[in-house]
Amino acid sequence: MKAKAGIALFVVLALAACDAPEASQPPGPITPGATATATAAAAPTPRTELTVVAAGDLLVHPALTEQAAADARRSGRDGHDFTQVLAAVRNRVSAADLAICHMETPLAEPDGPFTGWPAFSVPPQLADAAAWAGFDTCSTASNHSLDTGVAGIARTLDNLDRVGLRHTGTARSAAEAARPNILDVAGVKVGQLSYTLSFNDIELPAGRPWAANRIDRDAILAEARRARAAGAEIVILSMHWGTEYRNEPNGDQHDLARQLLAAPEIDLIVGHHAHVVQPFEKIGAKWVAYGMGNLTTRFGDDSPENTQDAVVPEFTFRRTAAGRWEVVEVTVLPTWMEYRPAARVIDLVAASADPRLPAWRRADYARIHKRIMDYVDMRGALAAGLRAPY
């Protein structure tokens, strides 16, 4: 799932800007007679295990748009560059067999206008950076899906298509809405669904009830069954839900998680929207991440510090003897959206142990790390087997 289309030039430039490792060289010529041998040796072995990484909201406020513009200018380019904002999580994201992002806000035309709350419209280069970081597919159903109407939905999905990112949750046509998002992950078909609790009182456009997915248990289960019928062996549900700025999941989240995970069609739930980290919980043999926080954000300086918190979890799926797939291991990487001296996602595990940083700064990162893990563990995740990469 890691091959991306349509962004080669951007990737080269971004790698240079971020001092990332060079891509490997293409293989040399095949010697005569080697083709049949190579083909036989490359016969695929059925996968019995795969890893899925997910992440919280890609949320862009005007101050983060300004940061991305400044980063692009420093690289001698026009437009916006979000790759340096996301650079700290690239290794984890790109190493996964499947990586899932959440596009919180609609993408704008390259020249804008770029706006923030209450009606967001953000630079389209956010899609380029998400693909560069290694994400494969993105949920797009959020309370801001309709901020710029059907034109904003189309722009967002067009840009995700442009950089080779799959998507689900909003649609440009009824046919697109009816088609499950199923990805071939190393020979394993994985379905992704995306739903949101509201559209901030904006009505779905007349004649387009399929434009964006609102949470409805029966609709979710029906789509999950369609995904299974289309061959999905694993179904992952992205949920934009919860009460903003509350670390504790609300009653609706608890109830829905239990009802949906009780269904055989859904294997994992990953959540967004609360703008803070919410706990992970094992329900039966399945997991729910109620809220992964804001992977990117730039709230005002007077906002609570925990709105900068996030986690990037990795779920290891294994095929059981009965042929079903189950999550057998969960790890979380705590991250923090630092605002100064430049807006950057911080890998708290690496930063809190970095000997190049002053002791006071490492200690502060360690304090934030502990706070995030306390939120993750509010519903017994560590006792249920979740591991933290200390």
Backbone torsions as a table, in degrees:
resi	resn	phi	psi	omega
1	MET	NA	2.0	-172.4
2	LYS	-91.2	-3.9	176.5
3	ALA	-78.4	128.8	-180.0
4	LYS	-115.2	145.8	179.3
5	ALA	-107.5	144.6	167.3
6	GLY	81.5	11.6	-178.2
7	ILE	-130.9	19.7	-173.5
8	ALA	-58.1	-47.9	-177.6
9	LEU	-63.4	-42.9	-179.6
10	PHE	-61.1	-42.1	-178.0
11	VAL	-62.7	-42.7	179.9
12	VAL	-59.4	-46.7	-179.7
13	LEU	-64.4	-43.0	-177.5
14	ALA	-66.2	-38.9	179.0
15	LEU	-62.3	-40.7	178.8
16	ALA	-64.0	-40.9	-178.5
17	ALA	-65.2	-35.1	-173.9
18	CYS	-97.7	2.4	-178.5
19	ASP	55.9	41.2	-180.0
20	ALA	-82.7	161.6	179.9
21	PRO	-61.2	149.3	178.7
22	GLU	-71.8	150.2	176.7
23	ALA	-68.4	151.8	179.0
24	SER	-67.8	155.4	-179.4
25	GLN	-76.7	151.1	178.3
26	PRO	-65.2	153.4	-179.1
27	PRO	-65.9	155.9	178.3
28	GLY	-76.2	179.3	-177.3
29	PRO	-66.1	150.5	177.3
30	ILE	-85.1	131.8	-180.0
31	THR	-73.7	153.8	-179.4
32	PRO	-55.2	138.2	178.5
33	GLY	83.5	-5.6	-176.5
34	ALA	-83.8	-18.9	-172.2
35	THR	-62.2	-48.3	-178.0
36	ALA	-63.4	-41.0	179.9
37	THR	-63.9	-44.1	-179.7
38	ALA	-63.9	-39.9	179.8
39	THR	-63.6	-43.2	-179.9
40	ALA	-65.4	-40.4	-178.8
41	ALA	-67.8	-26.8	-176.0
42	ALA	-90.2	8.8	179.0
43	ALA	-55.9	124.8	-172.2
44	PRO	-66.3	138.5	171.9
45	THR	-96.1	129.8	-178.9
46	PRO	-55.7	131.3	180.0
47	ARG	-71.9	140.0	174.9
48	THR	-113.6	-5.4	-178.1
49	GLU	-152.1	143.3	173.4
50	LEU	-152.4	158.1	-177.6
51	THR	-112.7	140.8	177.8
52	VAL	-126.0	124.0	174.5
53	VAL	-106.0	139.9	175.3
54	ALA	-127.8	164.7	-180.0
55	ALA	-148.4	161.6	-177.7
56	GLY	-78.2	-163.7	-172.0
57	ASP	-61.4	130.5	163.3
58	LEU	-86.8	92.3	-173.5
59	LEU	-114.6	125.8	-174.2
60	VAL	-123.1	111.7	172.2
61	HIS	-91.0	166.0	-178.3
62	PRO	-53.9	-37.1	-179.8
63	ALA	-66.2	-30.3	176.8
64	LEU	-76.6	-32.6	172.3
65	THR	-59.9	-42.7	178.3
66	GLU	-63.3	-39.4	178.1
67	GLN	-62.0	-44.5	-179.6
68	ALA	-64.6	-34.6	176.3
69	ALA	-67.3	-40.6	179.0
70	ALA	-65.6	-39.5	178.7
71	ASP	-64.4	-39.8	177.7
72	ALA	-64.5	-43.3	179.9
73	ARG	-61.8	-39.9	179.8
74	ARG	-64.1	-24.8	176.8
75	SER	-90.8	4.5	178.3
76	GLY	77.6	25.6	-177.4
77	ARG	-125.7	159.1	173.7
78	ASP	-85.3	175.5	174.2
79	GLY	80.3	-143.4	-172.7
80	HIS	-135.7	140.9	-179.6
81	ASP	-127.6	108.9	178.3
82	PHE	-97.5	3.4	-175.8
83	THR	-66.2	-37.1	-179.4
84	GLN	-70.0	-29.6	174.8
85	VAL	-62.4	-39.6	-173.4
86	LEU	-96.4	-1.3	-169.5
87	ALA	-56.8	-34.0	-174.2
88	ALA	-67.2	-21.5	-178.7
89	VAL	-104.3	0.9	-174.9
90	ARG	-60.3	-42.3	-178.2
91	ASN	-61.2	-45.0	-178.4
92	ARG	-67.0	-44.3	-177.5
93	VAL	-65.9	-47.9	-173.7
94	SER	-72.6	-19.9	179.9
95	ALA	-77.9	-18.5	-176.8
96	ALA	-73.8	153.1	173.9
97	ASP	-66.2	-34.8	177.4
98	LEU	-141.7	133.2	179.3
99	ALA	-127.6	130.3	-172.5
100	ILE	-116.2	126.4	175.7
101	CYS	-111.1	172.5	177.5
102	HIS	-130.5	114.1	-179.8
103	MET	-89.0	98.2	-174.2
104	GLU	-68.7	-35.6	-168.5
105	THR	-125.8	152.5	179.0
106	PRO	-65.7	149.7	176.9
107	LEU	-92.7	144.2	-176.1
108	ALA	-97.9	177.5	167.4
109	GLU	-65.3	157.7	-178.2
110	PRO	-54.9	-33.1	-179.6
111	ASP	-96.2	11.1	178.0
112	GLY	85.5	-161.4	7.8
113	PRO	-72.9	150.9	178.1
114	PHE	-106.4	125.8	-174.8
115	THR	-133.4	161.3	177.5
116	GLY	-113.7	-156.1	-177.9
117	TRP	-58.0	141.2	8.8
118	PRO	-91.3	-11.7	-178.3
119	ALA	-120.3	99.5	-174.0
120	PHE	-79.9	148.2	169.6
121	SER	-156.1	115.9	-165.8
122	VAL	-124.5	162.4	-174.4
123	PRO	-58.7	138.7	-178.4
124	PRO	-67.8	-17.1	178.6
125	GLN	-66.9	-9.1	172.3
126	LEU	-60.0	-36.7	176.8
127	ALA	-64.3	-42.2	178.2
128	ASP	-59.1	-43.8	-177.6
129	ALA	-68.1	-37.1	178.5
130	ALA	-63.2	-42.5	177.2
131	ALA	-66.4	-42.2	178.4
132	TRP	-59.5	-38.6	-179.3
133	ALA	-69.4	-17.6	176.7
134	GLY	112.1	5.5	177.2
135	PHE	-69.1	149.5	-177.5
136	ASP	-110.8	-32.0	-175.6
137	THR	-150.4	151.5	-172.6
138	CYS	-135.1	133.3	170.2
139	SER	-79.1	142.3	-176.1
140	THR	-125.8	-2.7	177.8
141	ALA	-80.6	117.6	178.8
142	SER	-149.3	172.6	177.6
143	ASN	-68.4	-9.2	177.3
144	HIS	-106.7	9.3	-177.1
145	SER	-56.1	-35.5	-174.0
146	LEU	-100.8	12.1	-175.8
147	ASP	-55.8	-37.1	179.9
148	THR	-118.7	25.2	172.6
149	GLY	71.7	-165.6	-178.0
150	VAL	-67.1	-26.2	176.7
151	ALA	-64.9	-39.3	178.0
152	GLY	-66.7	-38.8	176.0
153	ILE	-61.0	-46.6	-179.1
154	ALA	-62.7	-43.4	179.5
155	ARG	-61.4	-43.3	-178.7
156	THR	-61.7	-49.1	-177.6
157	LEU	-70.0	-35.3	176.5
158	ASP	-60.9	-41.7	-179.9
159	ASN	-70.3	-37.8	175.8
160	LEU	-63.4	-40.9	175.1
161	ASP	-60.8	-42.1	-176.6
162	ARG	-58.2	-37.4	-176.7
163	VAL	-98.1	5.3	176.4
164	GLY	83.2	18.9	177.1
165	LEU	-93.6	128.1	173.3
166	ARG	-74.7	166.4	-174.4
167	HIS	-158.4	158.5	176.9
168	THR	-160.6	151.5	179.0
169	GLY	121.3	-32.7	172.7
170	THR	-130.9	163.5	-174.1
171	ALA	-151.9	153.6	178.0
172	ARG	-94.7	-12.9	-178.8
173	SER	-153.5	162.9	177.6
174	ALA	-63.4	-37.2	179.9
175	ALA	-64.3	-41.1	178.7
176	GLU	-65.4	-40.1	-179.8
177	ALA	-64.6	-33.4	-177.0
178	ALA	-81.2	-12.1	-175.4
179	ARG	-93.0	115.8	-179.4
180	PRO	-62.3	146.4	176.6
181	ASN	-86.0	101.2	-177.8
182	ILE	-120.6	127.0	-176.7
183	LEU	-113.1	142.0	174.4
184	ASP	-89.4	108.0	-177.0
185	VAL	-109.3	97.1	-179.1
186	ALA	51.7	41.8	177.6
187	GLY	88.6	-3.3	178.4
188	VAL	-107.0	128.1	-179.8
189	LYS	-85.5	122.9	-177.9
190	VAL	-121.1	127.2	177.1
191	GLY	-99.5	141.4	175.8
192	GLN	-123.2	132.8	177.0
193	LEU	-117.7	155.5	-178.4
194	SER	-146.0	127.1	-178.8
195	TYR	-141.8	153.5	179.6
196	THR	-129.8	153.8	-177.8
197	LEU	-76.3	-23.7	-177.2
198	SER	-164.6	174.2	173.3
199	PHE	-123.5	31.8	179.7
200	ASN	54.7	45.0	176.5
201	ASP	69.3	8.9	172.8
202	ILE	-86.4	131.7	-178.2
203	GLU	-81.2	145.9	171.7
204	LEU	-59.5	141.9	-176.7
205	PRO	-62.3	145.0	-179.6
206	ALA	-55.7	133.1	178.9
207	GLY	76.6	3.2	-178.9
208	ARG	-130.6	56.6	179.8
209	PRO	-64.5	-15.1	-178.7
210	TRP	-89.7	0.1	-172.6
211	ALA	-63.8	-31.8	179.5
212	ALA	-152.8	146.0	-173.6
213	ASN	-91.6	118.3	172.8
214	ARG	-95.1	143.9	-176.9
215	ILE	-59.7	124.8	175.1
216	ASP	-153.5	118.8	-173.0
217	ARG	-55.6	-45.9	-177.3
218	ASP	-65.8	-38.5	178.9
219	ALA	-66.0	-39.3	178.9
220	ILE	-63.2	-47.3	-178.8
221	LEU	-65.4	-35.6	178.5
222	ALA	-65.6	-41.4	178.7
223	GLU	-68.1	-37.6	177.6
224	ALA	-61.3	-39.1	177.6
225	ARG	-66.7	-37.5	176.7
226	ARG	-63.7	-39.1	178.6
227	ALA	-63.7	-42.5	178.0
228	ARG	-63.4	-43.0	-179.5
229	ALA	-63.4	-27.5	179.3
230	ALA	-86.8	4.7	173.6
231	GLY	110.5	-1.4	-178.2
232	ALA	-64.6	127.9	176.4
233	GLU	-92.5	-25.0	176.9
234	ILE	-130.1	137.6	176.3
235	VAL	-125.8	124.0	-179.8
236	ILE	-114.5	130.8	-176.4
237	LEU	-108.8	120.0	173.6
238	SER	-93.6	123.6	-175.5
239	MET	-120.9	123.0	175.3
240	HIS	-96.8	99.7	-165.9
241	TRP	-155.0	-179.5	175.2
242	GLY	94.1	179.9	179.6
243	THR	-102.3	123.9	-176.7
244	GLU	-58.1	137.8	174.6
245	TYR	69.7	12.7	175.7
246	ARG	-110.6	124.2	179.9
247	ASN	-73.6	-27.2	179.6
248	GLU	-83.7	127.9	175.9
249	PRO	-60.7	148.1	178.8
250	ASN	-87.5	175.4	-176.2
251	GLY	-61.0	-37.0	179.0
252	ASP	-63.3	-39.9	177.9
253	GLN	-62.8	-45.9	179.0
254	HIS	-57.9	-50.1	-175.4
255	ASP	-64.4	-47.0	-178.6
256	LEU	-64.1	-40.8	-179.6
257	ALA	-59.1	-43.9	-179.4
258	ARG	-67.9	-42.0	-179.4
259	GLN	-66.1	-43.3	-175.4
260	LEU	-74.5	-38.4	179.7
261	LEU	-75.6	-16.4	174.2
262	ALA	-72.4	-19.2	179.7
263	ALA	-79.2	137.8	-180.0
264	PRO	-67.3	-16.8	-175.2
265	GLU	-77.5	-19.8	-174.1
266	ILE	-114.5	130.1	-173.8
267	ASP	-106.5	-23.5	-173.4
268	LEU	-159.7	142.3	174.3
269	ILE	-121.2	130.2	173.5
270	VAL	-121.5	134.4	-170.7
271	GLY	-116.9	157.3	-179.3
272	HIS	-141.8	-179.9	167.9
273	HIS	102.6	-34.3	-171.7
274	ALA	-70.6	-17.6	-179.1
275	HIS	68.2	10.8	171.1
276	VAL	-141.2	164.4	178.3
277	VAL	-77.4	131.9	174.4
278	GLN	-113.8	164.6	-172.2
279	PRO	-70.3	163.4	168.0
280	PHE	-100.2	149.7	179.6
281	GLU	-147.0	139.0	173.3
282	LYS	-96.3	121.2	-178.9
283	ILE	-116.1	107.6	-170.9
284	GLY	66.3	-125.2	178.6
285	ALA	-100.0	5.5	-174.2
286	LYS	-115.2	163.2	-176.6
287	TRP	-119.9	148.8	169.5
288	VAL	-128.9	130.9	168.8
289	ALA	-101.9	101.6	-172.7
290	TYR	-61.9	-38.0	179.5
291	GLY	-159.7	128.1	-176.1
292	MET	-100.5	6.3	177.5
293	GLY	77.0	-167.2	-179.2
294	ASN	-99.4	110.0	175.0
295	LEU	-63.0	-45.0	172.6
296	THR	-124.8	147.2	177.7
297	THR	-171.8	167.7	170.4
298	ARG	-157.3	70.1	173.9
299	PHE	-66.5	172.7	177.4
300	GLY	-68.3	161.8	-177.3
301	ASP	-65.3	-17.7	179.8
302	ASP	-92.6	5.4	-179.8
303	SER	-78.1	153.1	178.3
304	PRO	-57.3	141.8	-176.9
305	GLU	-60.9	-30.9	-175.6
306	ASN	-73.5	-5.2	171.8
307	THR	-74.1	-8.6	176.1
308	GLN	-94.5	-3.9	-177.9
309	ASP	-78.2	150.0	172.9
310	ALA	-159.7	167.4	171.1
311	VAL	-134.6	149.4	174.3
312	VAL	-119.4	93.6	-176.7
313	PRO	-82.4	153.9	171.3
314	GLU	-123.1	127.3	179.6
315	PHE	-110.9	124.0	176.5
316	THR	-97.3	117.7	177.1
317	PHE	-95.6	142.0	175.2
318	ARG	-132.5	141.1	178.0
319	ARG	-77.9	128.4	-179.5
320	THR	-83.0	170.3	178.5
321	ALA	-60.8	-27.7	179.5
322	ALA	-82.2	-2.5	178.2
323	GLY	93.0	-4.2	176.6
324	ARG	-83.3	161.2	176.0
325	TRP	-106.9	134.7	178.7
326	GLU	-132.2	149.6	173.1
327	VAL	-76.4	120.1	-178.5
328	VAL	-109.6	-10.5	178.8
329	GLU	-153.4	139.0	176.6
330	VAL	-131.3	127.9	170.5
331	THR	-124.4	154.2	176.0
332	VAL	-129.3	138.1	172.1
333	LEU	-103.6	112.6	176.1
334	PRO	-74.0	135.4	177.0
335	THR	-129.7	163.7	180.0
336	TRP	-142.7	133.8	179.9
337	MET	-86.8	97.3	179.6
338	GLU	-80.3	141.0	-176.7
339	TYR	-97.7	-31.9	-175.2
340	ARG	-132.6	147.0	6.4
341	PRO	-74.4	-19.3	174.2
342	ALA	-140.2	149.0	-178.6
343	ALA	-69.4	116.8	-177.0
344	ARG	-146.9	143.3	168.9
345	VAL	-75.6	131.0	-178.7
346	ILE	-107.6	127.4	169.9
347	ASP	-78.5	106.5	-172.3
348	LEU	-70.1	-28.2	177.7
349	VAL	-65.4	-49.6	-179.6
350	ALA	-68.1	-43.5	-174.0
351	ALA	-67.8	-38.3	-177.4
352	SER	-71.2	-12.9	178.6
353	ALA	-113.6	8.3	-174.8
354	ASP	-79.2	111.1	-176.4
355	PRO	-68.3	-12.9	178.8
356	ARG	-76.0	-15.8	-178.4
357	LEU	-92.4	149.9	176.9
358	PRO	-63.2	153.2	-175.2
359	ALA	-58.7	-38.6	-177.5
360	TRP	-64.3	-34.3	-178.7
361	ARG	-74.5	-41.4	176.1
362	ARG	-60.1	-39.9	179.6
363	ALA	-64.8	-37.6	179.5
364	ASP	-68.1	-41.2	176.0
365	TYR	-61.7	-39.4	179.0
366	ALA	-64.3	-37.4	177.4
367	ARG	-63.0	-44.8	179.3
368	ILE	-65.4	-41.2	177.4
369	HIS	-54.8	-48.7	-179.3
370	LYS	-62.5	-41.6	179.4
371	ARG	-59.4	-45.4	-179.1
372	ILE	-62.5	-44.6	-178.9
373	MET	-66.5	-30.5	174.5
374	ASP	-64.0	-39.0	176.7
375	TYR	-66.3	-44.7	-179.7
376	VAL	-56.7	-36.2	-172.5
377	ASP	-93.1	10.6	-176.1
378	MET	-60.9	-21.9	-179.6
379	ARG	-122.4	35.2	170.2
380	GLY	76.6	27.3	-176.4
381	ALA	-64.7	-40.4	-177.9
382	LEU	-65.6	-42.3	177.7
383	ALA	-64.8	-27.1	-179.8
384	ALA	-83.6	-4.3	173.9
385	GLY	119.8	-5.6	177.4
386	LEU	-63.1	139.1	179.5
387	ARG	-115.0	143.4	176.8
388	ALA	-108.5	132.9	-177.9
389	PRO	-80.7	75.6	-179.8
390	TYR	-77.1	NA	NA
